[in-house]
Amino acid sequence: MHHVNPLTWATDVLTKLQDGWPRSRLDELLPDAWASTHAEASATPSSSAP
């Protein structure tokens, strides 16, 4: 899913929607757009993993 951790993405998106995220900015919550602003939430394994 666009190299995004699905649980992290869903939690963030649902929280933002509950807090009143504006309809005019819903496209920012799509996985590909969301991933570009949340690089720390990448679903790809880290290169430092054993």
C-alpha positions as CSV (number, residue, x, y, z in Angstrom):
1,M,0.0,0.0,0.0
2,H,2.3,2.8,-1.3
3,H,5.0,1.6,1.1
4,V,3.1,2.9,4.0
5,N,2.5,1.1,7.3
6,P,-1.3,0.6,7.0
7,L,-2.0,0.9,10.8
8,T,0.0,4.1,11.2
9,W,-1.7,5.6,8.1
10,A,-5.2,4.6,9.2
11,T,-4.7,5.8,12.8
12,D,-3.4,9.2,11.6
13,V,-6.1,9.6,9.0
14,L,-9.0,8.7,11.3
15,T,-7.6,11.0,14.0
16,K,-7.4,13.9,11.5
17,L,-11.0,13.2,10.2
18,Q,-12.3,13.1,13.8
19,D,-10.6,16.3,14.6
20,G,-12.3,18.1,11.7
21,W,-9.9,17.8,8.7
22,P,-11.3,20.1,6.0
23,R,-13.1,18.4,3.0
24,S,-11.1,20.6,0.6
25,R,-7.9,18.8,1.8
26,L,-9.1,15.2,1.7
27,D,-6.7,14.3,-1.2
28,E,-3.8,14.9,1.2
29,L,-4.9,11.9,3.2
30,L,-4.7,9.5,0.3
31,P,-1.8,7.0,1.0
32,D,0.5,8.3,-1.7
33,A,0.2,11.9,-0.7
34,W,0.3,11.1,3.0
35,A,3.5,9.0,2.5
36,S,5.3,12.0,1.0
37,T,4.8,14.0,4.2
38,H,5.4,11.0,6.6
39,A,8.6,9.4,5.6
40,E,9.1,8.0,9.1
41,A,6.0,5.8,8.6
42,S,7.6,3.8,5.8
43,A,6.5,0.2,5.6
44,T,9.8,-0.9,4.1
45,P,12.3,-2.6,6.4
46,S,15.1,-0.5,7.7
47,S,18.6,-1.2,6.4
48,S,19.8,-1.4,10.0
49,A,17.7,-4.4,10.8
50,P,19.7,-7.6,11.4
